[in-house]
Amino acid sequence: MVNIPSDWVTQSLGDLGQVRTCRRVYQEETHSTGPVPFYKIGTFGGTPDAYISTDLYEKYVSSFPYPVPGATLISTAGTIGRVVRFAGEKAYFQDSNIVWVHIDENRVDSQFFYYFLESFPWGAVEATTIDRLYNSAILSTPIALPPIPEQRAIADVLAGFDEHLSNLDALIAKKKDVRDGALEELVTGLHRVEGFTSRWKSVQLSQLVTLRNETIAMTSNIDIELENLVPGEGRITGDTTPRTSSSFSFRKGDVLFGRLRPYLKKYWLANCEGVRSGEIWALSATELIHPEFLFQLVRTRKFLSAANRTTGTKMPRADWNLLKEHMFLLPPLDEQAAIASVLSSMDAEIASLVEERAKVERLKQGAMEDLLTGRVRLPVHKEAS
């Protein structure tokens, strides 16, 4: 149990303000395009897919509750407790599913309050199976308040972490753009690796790849399901411990490709052997193609476009009988290796940045736990009255 410092005050959020929400917007009042984005619970914190008119926006903002710049918006459905700090941009938010606590900023610094809410203080919700964050749960949530100068100092430290994370996000996105551009140019022959001039051949995919179809008893320590393949990233995540008594096998060097909903771009170059879901192909390279080059080929727009010639509507699946007929340009094996090496180096640089970002995120979470509970105190200069 954390001992709150004696000069901090513990109150409930209901002591500090009221829960508020925007006016209800009906479906017939929204449009697919428009001047004012309308965020629903499914697009909260992301890209809007609905808009309202300027007239309706101005009418509702002038007549009904609306968040002030700096207010923290909270999701009360879907992903419960997700928070977004409102910057004051022209936008509108779905009533009841997106709320905020209207606080007295003489008692609570708005940025400190944002970080408190980001720490997910909804203990009663976390311990139950309810799928909604009710106003009563919000208002009864306790908060430990340091003096205002210390609130601001804490917020400044945590904002420094967020700035670093934002800079890393921008750098990772830039590196991915460069990598993706190089991939399309190198794997399709639009740009050649220096020193290579041999002609490329047009080869049918069925000559480059065989589908591994062995079903084996569970003897592996790794089991890859669709949810383990990170879309568009070429890596795996989550629990990969065996989950069934038997499954399809894969070998080191196989390229795993999610054939269900292939537009999700789920693929991975296996660095070990294991078992997999039947919804995942194990593409085994023939002697004509390096496994590393095959992995890069699978990531190209041409391959993904061909894979998306699917069968089925509700559960679309890539059709191997269609895909195997496609022709692809293929360089000699030594150039394949050189291309794969260039792209693998780019992937490694991106992976290093992603790991750095995860480390900074962990440091931030630790700092939040220490600073928001008073376990670690910051030196604070008293503000002039």
C-alpha positions in Angstrom: 0.0 0.0 0.0 1.3 3.4 -1.0 1.6 6.1 1.7 0.4 9.4 0.3 2.6 12.4 1.4 1.1 14.4 4.3 0.9 17.6 2.2 -1.2 15.9 -0.5 -5.0 15.8 -0.3 -7.0 12.8 -1.3 -10.4 13.5 -2.8 -12.9 11.9 -5.2 -13.3 13.1 -8.7 -16.8 14.1 -7.7 -15.3 16.6 -5.3 -13.5 18.2 -8.1 -16.1 18.5 -10.9 -18.9 17.0 -12.9 -19.0 14.5 -15.7 -20.1 16.1 -18.9 -20.9 15.0 -22.5 -21.7 16.5 -25.8 -25.2 16.8 -27.2 -26.5 13.7 -29.0 -25.9 13.7 -32.8 -28.2 11.5 -34.8 -27.0 9.4 -37.7 -29.1 11.4 -40.2 -27.2 14.5 -39.1 -23.8 13.1 -40.1 -22.1 12.9 -43.4 -19.2 10.9 -44.9 -17.3 14.2 -45.6 -17.6 17.6 -44.2 -16.1 20.5 -42.3 -16.3 19.2 -38.7 -15.1 15.7 -37.7 -17.5 13.7 -35.5 -15.7 11.2 -33.4 -17.6 8.0 -32.3 -16.3 5.5 -29.9 -14.9 3.4 -32.7 -12.8 6.3 -34.1 -12.0 8.1 -30.8 -8.3 9.0 -30.8 -8.0 8.0 -34.5 -9.3 9.0 -37.9 -13.0 10.1 -38.1 -15.4 8.4 -40.6 -18.3 10.8 -40.0 -18.7 14.6 -40.1 -21.3 17.3 -39.2 -22.0 20.7 -40.6 -20.5 23.9 -39.3 -24.0 25.2 -38.5 -24.9 22.2 -36.3 -21.5 22.3 -34.6 -21.8 26.0 -33.8 -25.4 25.5 -32.5 -24.5 22.7 -30.2 -21.3 24.3 -28.9 -23.1 27.5 -28.0 -26.0 25.8 -26.4 -24.7 22.6 -24.7 -21.7 21.4 -22.8 -18.4 21.3 -24.7 -14.9 20.6 -23.5 -12.5 23.4 -23.0 -9.0 23.2 -24.5 -6.9 21.0 -22.3 -9.8 18.9 -21.1 -9.2 15.1 -21.0 -11.8 13.1 -22.9 -12.5 9.6 -21.6 -14.0 6.6 -23.5 -16.8 5.0 -21.4 -17.5 2.1 -23.8 -15.4 -0.1 -26.2 -11.9 0.3 -24.9 -12.9 1.6 -21.5 -10.9 4.4 -19.9 -8.9 5.4 -23.0 -8.0 9.1 -22.8 -7.3 11.9 -25.3 -6.4 15.4 -24.4 -8.5 17.9 -26.3 -6.4 20.5 -28.0 -9.3 22.9 -28.9 -9.6 21.9 -32.5 -13.0 22.1 -34.2 -14.5 18.6 -33.6 -17.5 17.0 -32.0 -17.8 13.8 -29.9 -20.4 11.1 -29.4 -22.6 11.7 -26.4 -22.3 9.4 -23.3 -19.6 7.2 -24.9 -17.1 10.0 -24.7 -17.1 12.2 -21.6 -15.0 14.5 -19.6 -14.8 15.8 -16.0 -15.2 19.5 -15.9 -12.7 20.5 -13.2 -11.7 23.6 -11.3 -8.2 24.4 -12.6 -7.4 26.4 -9.5 -7.3 23.0 -7.7 -6.2 20.6 -10.4 -3.7 21.3 -13.2 -5.3 20.0 -16.5 -2.2 18.3 -17.7 -1.6 16.6 -14.3 -5.2 15.5 -14.5 -4.6 14.0 -17.9 -1.7 11.9 -16.7 -3.7 10.8 -13.7 -6.5 9.6 -16.0 -4.0 8.0 -18.3 -2.8 5.8 -15.4 -6.2 4.0 -15.6 -7.4 4.7 -12.0 -10.6 2.8 -12.5 -9.8 0.0 -10.1 -13.4 -1.1 -9.6 -13.9 -1.5 -13.3 -10.7 -3.4 -13.8 -11.8 -6.0 -11.2 -15.2 -6.7 -12.9 -16.5 -7.8 -16.3 -18.6 -4.8 -17.0 -18.2 -3.2 -20.4 -19.1 0.3 -19.5 -17.5 3.0 -17.4 -20.5 4.7 -15.6 -20.5 8.2 -14.3 -20.8 6.9 -10.7 -17.6 5.0 -11.1 -15.8 8.0 -12.5 -17.0 10.4 -9.8 -16.2 8.0 -6.9 -12.6 7.4 -8.1 -10.1 8.8 -5.6 -7.3 11.1 -6.6 -4.3 12.2 -4.5 -3.5 15.8 -5.2 -0.1 17.4 -4.5 0.1 21.2 -4.4 -0.4 22.9 -7.7 3.3 23.7 -8.3 4.2 20.0 -7.8 1.3 18.9 -10.1 2.8 21.0 -12.8 6.3 19.7 -12.2 5.0 16.1 -12.4 3.1 16.9 -15.6 6.3 18.5 -17.1 8.4 15.4 -16.5 5.8 13.1 -18.0 5.3 15.4 -20.9 9.0 15.1 -21.6 8.5 11.3 -22.0 5.6 11.9 -24.4 7.7 14.3 -26.5 10.4 11.7 -26.8 7.8 9.0 -27.8 6.3 11.4 -30.4 9.8 12.0 -31.9 10.5 8.3 -32.0 7.1 7.7 -33.7 7.9 10.2 -36.4 11.4 8.7 -36.9 10.0 5.2 -37.1 7.4 6.3 -39.6 10.0 8.0 -41.7 12.3 4.9 -41.7 9.4 2.7 -42.7 8.5 4.9 -45.6 12.2 4.8 -46.8 12.2 1.0 -46.3 9.0 0.4 -48.1 10.1 2.6 -51.1 13.4 0.7 -51.3 11.6 -2.7 -51.1 9.3 -1.9 -54.1 12.3 -0.6 -56.1 14.8 -3.4 -55.3 12.5 -6.4 -55.3 10.9 -5.4 -58.6 14.1 -4.5 -60.3 13.3 -0.7 -60.7 16.6 -0.1 -58.9 19.6 -2.4 -58.9 22.1 -3.0 -56.1 25.5 -1.7 -57.2 27.6 -4.2 -59.0 24.8 -6.4 -60.4 23.9 -6.3 -64.1 22.6 -9.7 -64.9 19.2 -10.0 -66.6 16.2 -11.0 -64.4 13.9 -13.8 -65.4 10.1 -13.9 -65.3 9.1 -17.0 -63.2 5.8 -18.4 -62.1 5.2 -18.4 -58.3 4.6 -22.1 -58.4 8.2 -22.6 -59.4 9.4 -20.5 -56.5 7.3 -21.8 -53.7 5.7 -24.9 -52.4 3.0 -25.0 -49.7 4.0 -27.0 -46.7 1.1 -29.2 -45.7 2.3 -31.6 -43.1 0.1 -32.2 -40.1 2.0 -33.3 -37.1 1.5 -34.1 -33.4 2.2 -31.2 -31.1 6.0 -31.5 -30.4 7.0 -27.9 -30.8 7.4 -25.1 -28.2 5.9 -22.5 -30.6 2.4 -22.3 -32.1 1.7 -19.4 -34.4 -2.0 -18.3 -34.8 -3.3 -15.4 -36.9 -3.4 -13.1 -33.9 0.4 -13.7 -33.4 1.2 -12.1 -36.8 1.5 -8.3 -36.5 -0.2 -6.7 -39.6 2.3 -5.1 -41.9 5.2 -5.6 -39.5 6.7 -9.0 -40.4 7.0 -10.0 -36.8 5.1 -12.1 -34.2 3.7 -11.1 -30.8 1.7 -12.4 -27.9 1.4 -15.9 -26.5 2.9 -18.6 -28.8 2.7 -21.5 -26.5 1.1 -24.7 -28.0 -2.7 -24.6 -27.8 -3.9 -27.7 -29.7 -2.9 -31.4 -29.8 -2.0 -31.3 -33.5 -1.5 -28.7 -36.2 0.3 -27.9 -39.4 4.0 -27.6 -39.3 6.5 -25.0 -40.5 10.3 -25.0 -40.8 13.0 -22.5 -40.2 13.2 -20.3 -43.4 9.5 -20.8 -44.3 7.5 -17.6 -44.9 4.3 -17.7 -42.9 1.4 -15.8 -44.6 -2.1 -15.3 -43.2 -4.4 -16.4 -46.0 -7.6 -15.3 -44.2 -8.2 -11.7 -45.0 -4.9 -11.3 -46.8 -5.4 -7.5 -46.9 -4.3 -7.5 -43.3 -0.7 -8.2 -44.5 0.2 -10.8 -41.9 3.6 -12.5 -42.7 6.7 -13.6 -40.9 10.0 -15.2 -41.9 10.3 -18.1 -39.5 13.5 -18.3 -37.5 12.6 -21.6 -36.0 10.4 -24.6 -36.6 6.9 -25.0 -35.0 3.3 -25.4 -35.7 0.7 -23.0 -37.1 -3.0 -22.4 -37.7 -4.5 -23.9 -40.9 -5.4 -20.3 -41.8 -1.7 -19.6 -42.3 0.3 -20.7 -45.3 3.9 -21.9 -44.8 5.6 -20.9 -48.0 8.7 -23.0 -48.6 11.3 -21.6 -50.9 12.5 -23.8 -53.8 16.1 -23.9 -55.0 15.4 -20.9 -57.3 14.8 -18.4 -54.5 16.5 -17.4 -51.2 14.0 -17.6 -48.3 15.0 -14.0 -47.3 14.3 -12.7 -50.7 11.0 -14.6 -50.8 10.0 -12.9 -47.5 10.7 -9.5 -49.2 8.7 -10.5 -52.3 5.7 -11.4 -50.2 5.7 -7.8 -48.8 5.5 -6.2 -52.2 2.3 -4.5 -53.5 2.3 -6.9 -56.5 2.3 -10.1 -54.3 -0.3 -8.6 -51.9 -2.5 -7.5 -54.7 -2.4 -11.0 -56.2 -3.1 -12.6 -52.8 -6.2 -10.4 -52.4 -7.9 -12.1 -55.4 -9.8 -14.0 -52.8 -12.6 -16.4 -52.5 -15.5 -15.9 -50.1 -17.2 -12.7 -48.9 -17.6 -12.7 -45.2 -14.4 -14.7 -44.6 -12.2 -13.9 -47.7 -9.3 -16.2 -48.2 -6.4 -16.1 -50.6 -6.7 -18.8 -53.3 -3.4 -20.6 -53.9 -4.7 -22.0 -57.3 -5.0 -18.4 -58.4 -1.9 -17.0 -56.8 0.5 -19.7 -57.9 -0.1 -18.7 -61.6 1.3 -15.2 -61.1 4.6 -14.3 -62.7 7.3 -12.5 -60.8 10.7 -11.1 -61.9 13.5 -13.0 -60.3 17.2 -11.9 -60.1 20.1 -14.4 -59.8 20.6 -15.9 -56.4 23.6 -13.7 -55.5 21.6 -10.5 -56.3 18.7 -11.9 -54.3 21.0 -12.3 -51.3 22.3 -8.7 -51.7 18.8 -7.3 -52.0 17.6 -9.2 -48.9 20.7 -8.0 -47.0 20.0 -4.3 -47.7 16.3 -4.6 -46.7 17.1 -6.7 -43.6 19.5 -4.0 -42.4 16.7 -1.5 -42.7 14.3 -3.8 -40.9 16.9 -4.2 -38.1 17.2 -0.4 -37.7 13.5 -0.1 -37.4 13.3 -2.9 -35.0 15.9 -1.2 -32.8 13.9 2.0 -32.8 10.7 0.1 -31.9 12.5 -1.5 -29.0 13.8 1.9 -27.9 10.3 3.2 -28.0 9.0 0.3 -25.9 11.8 1.0 -23.3 10.9 4.7 -23.1 7.2 3.7 -22.7 8.2 1.4 -19.8 10.2 4.1 -18.2 7.3 6.5 -18.5 4.9 4.0 -16.9 7.3 3.6 -14.0 7.6 7.3 -13.6 3.9 7.7 -13.5 3.6 5.1 -10.8 6.2 6.9 -8.7 5.2 10.5 -9.3 1.4 10.2 -9.2 1.6 8.4 -5.8 4.2 10.6 -4.2 6.6 7.7 -3.9 9.1 9.9 -5.6 9.0 13.7 -5.0 10.3 16.4 -7.3 12.1 19.6 -6.1 9.6 22.4 -6.6 10.1 26.1 -6.4 7.2 27.8 -4.7 5.2 30.0 -7.1 4.9 33.7 -6.4 1.4 34.6 -5.1 
